[in-house]
Amino acid sequence: MIHSGINKLASRNELSEFLASVERRAYKQGLFAVHDEQVALDIVQDAMLKLAEKYGDKPLAELPMLFQRILQNTIRDFYRRQKVRSMWTTLMSSLIPQHDDSDYDPLDTLQDASNHSQPPRPDASLEQTQLLELVETELGKLPARQREAFLLRYWENMDTAETAAAMGCSEGSVKTHCFRATNTLAAALRAHGVTKS
């Protein structure tokens, strides 16, 4: 029986063999991109899992291109998260609002998106990590709609209109949810001794 290599779906063994064959090269790509061995390993593993979960039933011939697309997207996602985490740290440090206005947006208080306005400190990396862990814990305690609005606005970097469309509510509701989330997070940060510098 003759099989067309182009249309033949990858078997479980073929998928495993394909992943084994690209692992080393993918790791080098990741390492060149992020300059961190552990992060590069994580990126490759994530990309392999995504390929297996979403495209494991695709023809074998399509796997190389699919895997490269997933790998590059995973690398881009890493950089996007790094950029957003940096912005978040600045956002969190400015979260202690002296405003009772639901139109108050912490992003408006930031001098620049890249945080160039604050001098770097040797202990900044540790502080950033600790602050983000605290924020992630407190985010989990927020009501669902507040958390959703906050994450869409400040994690996904959507504007108010985009957030409202995604949530199926008015822009006013987004502002209210974000305001309440911000105040709750600010109070939690203060309770943990985080103050605006």
N, C-alpha and C positions, 0 to 999 in steps of 0.2 A: 504494500500500500504506500502511495506517495503522499507525503504531507507538504503543504506549502509552509516554508519557514516563516513567511511574513504573517500568515493568518493564524498560525498555531499558537494557542494560548499557553502561557508559561505554566509548567507544573510546579508543585511545591518545591521539588528538588532543584528544578531549573532556576526558580526564583532565589533559592538559597545559594546556589552556585554563582548566580549573577552577582548577588550582594557580596559574596566572598571575593569575587574577582575585582570589584570596584572599591572595596573598603580602603585599601592602602592609598590609592590615588585620591579618593575622596577626603581621607584624613589629611593628606598633604595640602589639598586645596583649602580645607578648613583652616589648617595651621597657618598657611600663607595669609589667609584673610583676617584671622583674629589674633594671631601671635600668642596663643595660649593653648597648651596641649590638652588640658581637661575640657576646655570649652569646645575645642575642635572635635574631640571625641564625642561630646554631647551632641554637637550639631550633626555629625555623621550618623549617630544612632537615631536621632530624631528623624532625619531624612529617610533612613532605611525603614523605620517603623511606618512613616507616612506612605512610602511606596508600597510596602507590604499590605497595609490596611486598606488603602484607597485604590491601588492599581495592580494588586497581586493577580488579578484575573485578566490582565491585558496581554496581548501577544508579546512573546519574548523579544521580538525585534524592536518593540516600542519602549522597552524598559530603559535602555541607556539614556535616551533623550528625556524621558519622564524623570528619571532619577536626577539628572543634571539640573533640570528645572526646579525640582523640589529642593535639592542641595543649595542652589543659589538663593532661592526664596528663604530658606532657613537661615542662611548667613545674613541676608538682608534683614530678616526679622530680628536677629541678634543685635545688629547695629541699631535698628529702630528702637528696640527695648533699652539699649544702653543710652541712647540719646534722650529717650523719654524719662528714664530713671534719673538722669542728671537733672532734667527739668523738674521732675517730681521733687527731688531733694530741695531745690530752690523754692518750689511751690510750698512744700511742707514747712520750711523755715519762715515763710511769710503768711502762714495760715492763721496766725494769732490775730484775728481781725479786731479792729476797734470800730467796726461798722455794724449797725443794726439794720442795714439795707439789704433786702433780698436781691437787689441788682448788683451787689458787690461781687466782683469776680477776682479771686486771688491772682489770676494770670495778669490782670491789669497792674498789679503792684510790682511785677518783675521788671527790672530795668532792661534785661536782654535775655533772649532765649537760651544763649549759650553759657550763661552764668559768668560772663567775663567781668562783671562788675564786682564780684567778690574775690578777694585774694585767696589763692590756694593755700591750704595749710597741710602740714605733714600728716595730721591725724584725720584729714577730711574723708579719706576713703573708708576708714573704720566707722566714723560717725555716719557717713552716708548709708553704709550697710545696716547699721543698727537702727537708724531712722526708718529706712524702708521696711525692715522687718516689723517694727512697731506699727507703721502705717498699714501694712498688709493685715496684721492681726486685727487692728481696729476697723478696717474696711469690712472684714468678715462679720462684724457685729452690727453694721448698719442695716436699716430696713432695705429690702430688695430694690425698690425704685430709687432710693437715694444712692445706693451703691452703683446701680446701673447708670444713672445720670452722671455721677462723679467719674466713673471709669471711662464712659464714652467721651466726656469733655476733656479729661486730663490725662487719660492713658492712651485713648485712640486719637486724641487731639482733634476731635470734631468740634465744629462751632455749634452755637446754640440751636440754629435752625436744623442742622444735620442730626443733632442729638434728639431734637423733638420729633423729627421724621422717623428716626430709628425706634424711638420709644412709643410712637403713636400718641403723643400728647402735645400740648401747646408749649411754645417757647417759655411762657410764664411759668408753667409747671416745671420745666427743666431748671430754670433759675431758682425756683423755690427748693426743689430737691437738692440742687448743688449747694445752695446757701445753708440748708439744714445739715447736709453732710459735712460741709466745711466747718460749721460751728461745732458739730459733734467731734470731728477729728481734732480740731484745735483744742477743745476742752480735754480730750484724751492725751494730747501731746503735753499740754500744761501739767496734767496730773502725773505725767512721767518725767517732769522736770525739763521739758524742752521749751525753751523760750526764744523769742525772736531776738536775733543778735543785732 
